[in-house]
Amino acid sequence: MNNQQLYLPEKCKVGLQIRQGTYTGKLGYIIYHDGKVWRKETSWESWRHKEGKPRKDWNPTTREYEEGVYEGVEPIVFDNVPTAGFVLNKKAGGYSSGWNHRQTYSRVYDPRGWEFEITVPNLLYILQECNSYKGKGLEGEFVYSWDGKDLVLLPVSSPDYVACKEYTDLQSVKFNSKQDLFEGGTYLTNKQEELIYLGRYEVCTDTYNNKVPFEIEERYRRDDVKLFQKRHVFAKVYEGGVGYEFLSGFSRIKMKVNDEIYSEYANLVDGFLKSEYMGVPDHLVIEPLKDEYIEENLKRGWGYSYVYRNGNVNSLGDKLAAEKRVKYHRDTDEYEVYVHRSDSNRGYGWGGSDISEGRFSKKELKQNYGHLIRVYNNGFKKQV
């Protein structure tokens, strides 16, 4: 739970169930209005008891069911303003019965006439920020807030309350892309993250993990519209690296941070153009295992049919202007290793006379040669 990014709605609505073991006999399910719709209203409607609907309750004294109708359970719409008088009641849930596993909650009394449930982390946070007095309840004022789908009772006295108000106000900001968007600009998202705009590019947003198998196939090329799509590219700079986000629109972008071009903008663009998002898988090669790795596994008795210690030496001992490349065979799920030469005088070219050194499973490939590397046409390399 990020206590500084809780949403504070202006309007809430509580649905009620008749329940024993509560101060008022009523347990509440609270939802909020986000400015457009009531969130989670479908599940809320199915949960609450409806005024005037038939009810049947078990009487443990007479050991019989008593019939009647629900009364006093009309939904209540209220302003989510700071309110005092909340009281801790008791633990709820925390049991397992067959397939039914119920998380532990704490029930809290709202002075407006119902009880509701909060999570244990929320309870601990409340007790950290304010006092609870026996017979008097929780000290101070509270508001309802939401962390995604989860309700959080937030103390107004906590330092996070002001931060949450700023976060909530940010959600209603409308970004003017025509006026405020420029390459190199820094922007704030709805999650209060700072992103640098790199421009609009044709990118592969899933980095081939789902659409391109380990083998390289000719049909996966730049003009494949299923792989590459136009996206607005933003960079997120963090300690130790850079991440990228690809947006088709600007619903997540809320505002421009300033009018300056980010100082490392040119380097960010250069790094992005050399990334896997802008390249096309071209071929597979082998990265040799380190000598110490090989020696250790030889000591274990694993054995090697061929130890690839030097990048330009093949199994025949020839020193070639070549590299180990790999071809995948789908029918047998094997990888064929061959020496690919750029020296056309020796007859080893793309088209035919490459020297094959056998077929291997992926495990055997690593054991005998090294790591399998996917090489992109822009020079980017990725272990697969």
Secondary structure, DSSP 8 states (H G I E B T S, - for coil): --TTS-B--SEEEEEEEE-TTSSSSEEEEEEEE-SSSBTTHHHHHHHS--TT-EEEEEETTTTEEEEEE--S---EEEE---EE--EEEEEE--EEETTEEE--EEEEEETTTEEEEEEHHHHHHHHHHS-EETTTEE-SEEEEEEETTEEEEEETTSTHHHHHHHHHHHHT----HHHH--TT-EEEETTS-EEEEEEEEEE-TTTTTTTS-SS--TT--TT-TTT-EEEEEEEEEETTEEEEEEESSSSSEEEE--SS--TTHHHHHHHHHTSTTS--EEEEEEEE--HHHHHHHHHTT---S----STTB-TT--B-SEEEEEEEETTTTEEEEEEEE--GGGT--SSS--EEEEEE-HHHHHHHTEEEEEEETTS-EEE-
